[in-house]
Amino acid sequence: MNYFISENVFAYNSGTEHAQARRVKLFAQLPGEPALYVTRDYNRFLDRDRRTLGLGQNQVLNMYDYFQGTTKTPRREQKLRALSQIPLAAYKIDGHGPNYSTLAENGRVLARIDVMPGTVGLVGTITYRDRFGNLTARENYDWRGFKSSVDYFHPDGQLARTTYLDQAGLPVLEEVFMNRNGQVAPTMWKLLAFHGHNYRFTTEDELFTFFLTQLVKSDAHARLFCERRSLDGAVGAVQAPQKWAVFHDAHEVAGRLLPAYRTVLVEHPAQFTGVLVGTKAQQSALTQEFTHVRAAVVPDTVISLASAPEALARIKHRVVMVGRLAPEKGPDAALRIFARVHAAVPDATLELRGYALSPAYQTQLETQADKLGVRASVLFAPYTTGLALQQSYQQAQVLLAPSQHEGFGMQLVEALECGTPVLAYDVEYGPREVIEPGVNGDLVQAGSESAAASKLIKMLTEAPLWHALHQGALMSAKRFGPEAAGKQWQAFLAANPVQ
């Protein structure tokens, strides 16, 4: 089995989660190479969120689900007025709008029932208070309709412990919290009656290592692919036939190693079979500086090539930037570049598509757009996926990518798939291996905002140039399609058989 490992599946997933999910789906098409998307974090909404990545229930395996015995549990909507634990003959449920109800007995309110987000009348949580109004317990329901965990509180309202339940409602795992230096934090995980034994762990990562060990101890052909640097310690501690660290970003900036990469490259490189990167340039940089580390190149992502590039009319002079709005992605630079473009092309518009690092950072960008005099021409568009994201690419004339560093750049190939030329900063490592100047877009030196604006103006206003780049984008996208990616992965697997 090939285990692709990360923390979670989120409501707002980054390129890392999308790339991981696409690999799992690609491996489903490779003969004899089963794969799972493995997650560590407890997530009551995993069954909902995995659908946004196009993953089936049998393609995702979560640690908590594993110990709770709920990995294959189907969804059954649990309406709050149909809970077996609340017989309506003895208790009264009063609705207070669409989001919550209260539970009362003999006129005294016992609990508040919050509706599952995004549903009508389904149980999300039930919060209990004593007769003095003190918080005592909170029952948490899984998206699939069963009580999954219970939080218990100290008299002062601070969390004391969380108990995770199996389908019969019996505790199988307990997380204990304590106050340390004014911060309430988990200090112990107790695994209860697992194969007849109890186990204690001081960190969630220790529990995760134990979980992964259970997966691979009877799998002589196990490969572990660690997608997140935060999990390198936990994955590295597992005894498995092969363990690969997958790098989705640059490991160093301005010649300095980023701290997140120290576990694999400096502290415990011997714990891993090697490192996987998306470009030959990063492979070369790694092998030159870290001669003891084995580095291989595999596709960072794969695109479907099933889109209809001309399904929507292009919005004249529309520029789009796709990705998380965070300093390293350069949205501030995008605004300054666009202001120069707007001065020469007054009807130009910029779409910033993605979720912001924080509300404060988005406000900062909006203020910047105001000061530059282009706020009315800038669209701050929310995070989206699938067809809605594809439409953003299809409607734009150019994708602007002014990142400070980019391990690969999923948005670059997604734009090419839709026939949208790309203008990117020539940073390490992805853009120069994806973008061919004059063929499917162009590159400029990082920080050269004037040069970027000049090239962007030409791409927007010179129709013959744009059409040539458009056709080049469609042709070059084939390098990142499932057939090409599948062959590259098969070559890697053949060159690295599990012994």
Secondary structure, DSSP 8 states (H G I E B T S, - for coil): -EEEEES---SS--HHHHHHHHHHHHHTTSTT--EEEEE-S--TTHHHHHHHTT--GGGEEEHHHHHHT-TT------BGGG-TTS-TTT-EEEE-SSSEEEEEETTEEEEEEEE-TTSSSBEEEEEEE-TT--EEEEEEE-TTSSEEEEEEE-TTS-EEEEEEE-TTS-EEEEEEEEEETTEEEEEEEEEEEETTEEEEESSHHHHHHHHHHHHHTT-TT-EEEE--GGGHHHHHTS--SEEEEE--S-SEETTEE-GGGHIIIII-GGGSSEEEES-HHHHHHHHHH-TTS-EEE--S--------TTSS---TTEEEEES-BSGGG-HHHHHHHHHHHHHHSTT-EEEEES-BS-HHHHHHHHHHHHHHT-GGGEEEE----HHHHHHHHHH-SEEEE--S-BSS-HHHHHHHHTT--EEEE--TBTHHHH--BTTTEEEE-TT-HHHHHHHHHHHHH-HHHHHHHHHHHHHHGGGGSHHHHHHHHHHHHHHS---
